[in-house]
Amino acid sequence: MTAPNELRLLPWSGPEGKPCYLSTDDPDGYMSRLADNIEAIQLGTAAELLEDASETLDDQDADSNDLRRLGHHLAGALRDVLRVVASRGHLLAVGEPHRT
């Protein structure tokens, strides 16, 4: 199994919003692939939302409900992207050779 400091932060939360981690030596295992796929979906969704946000912000007829909904969706997407960045950044740091 993976050393405790090499746990992978998963792209979903557990009960009460607590982070979930994966401990495995197999990057091609079912849970690793599931996490990779969900991260890809989350990043794709964020990219699509960014395009939608630009359109909504350019729309002079957008009302406060549209903007509030946009803000809510952007906050959720940003939360997901930051979790992916934290997970992948940790994986990169773990995989890098130590410099002397």
N, C-alpha and C positions, 0 to 999 in steps of 0.2 A: 504494500500500500504506500501511498504518498506520505512523505513526512508532514507533520502537522503544519509547518510553515509553508507548505506547498499546496494547500487546499485550494480548489478552484471555486470562486464565487459564482454561483449559478444565477441565471438571468430571471429568476423569480424569487418571491419571498415566501417564507413559511408562515405559520400561524402568528398572528399579531404583528405581521410585517417584518418579522425577523429574517435576517439573511440566511440563505441555504448554501451549503458548501458540498463539494464533491471530493472524495478522496479515492483516487485510482491511479494506477500506473498505465492504464490503457486509454490513450487519447482517441482511439477508434471504437471504444466501447459504446454501448447503447446510450448511457446517460451523457457521455461526452458529446456524442453526435446530436442528441436531442438538444443539449444546451447550445451547441454551435448553430443548429437550425433556428432555434428561438431567437438567438442573438441576431442572426441574419434577418429574420422577420422584423425584429424590433428596429434595426438600423434602416431597413427599407421603409418601414412605416414612418420613421422620423423624417426621412428624405422626402417622402410624399407629402407629409404634413407641412414641411417647410415650403414646398411649392404652393400648397393650399393657403398657407399663411400669407405669402406674398400677394396672392390674388385677393384675399379677404382684406388685407390692409390697404390695397390699392382701390378697393371698392368704396366709393363715396357713399353708397347707400347701405353699407353694413351698419347694423344697429348694435346697441350695447350688448344684447343677448348673443349676437354673432361673435363679438369680440371676447366676451366672457367665455363662451364655449371654446373659442380658439385658444385663449390663454390656458384653460383647463387641459386641453389636448396637448398643447406645447409643453406644459409642465410635466405631464405624464411621459411624453416622449423623451424629454430631457432627463428625467429620472432613469428611464430605461437605458438611454445612451451612456449616462454616467456610470451605471452599473456595469455595462459592457466594457467601458474603458477601464474601470477599476479591475475587472476580471482579467482582461487581456493584458493590461499593463503589468499585473502581478505575474501572469504566466510568462511574459517576456523577461521580466526581472529574474525569475527563477531559472529560466533557460539560458541566461547569459553567463558566459564564463567569468569568473572573478578576475578582476584586473589587479595587478600588483604594482 
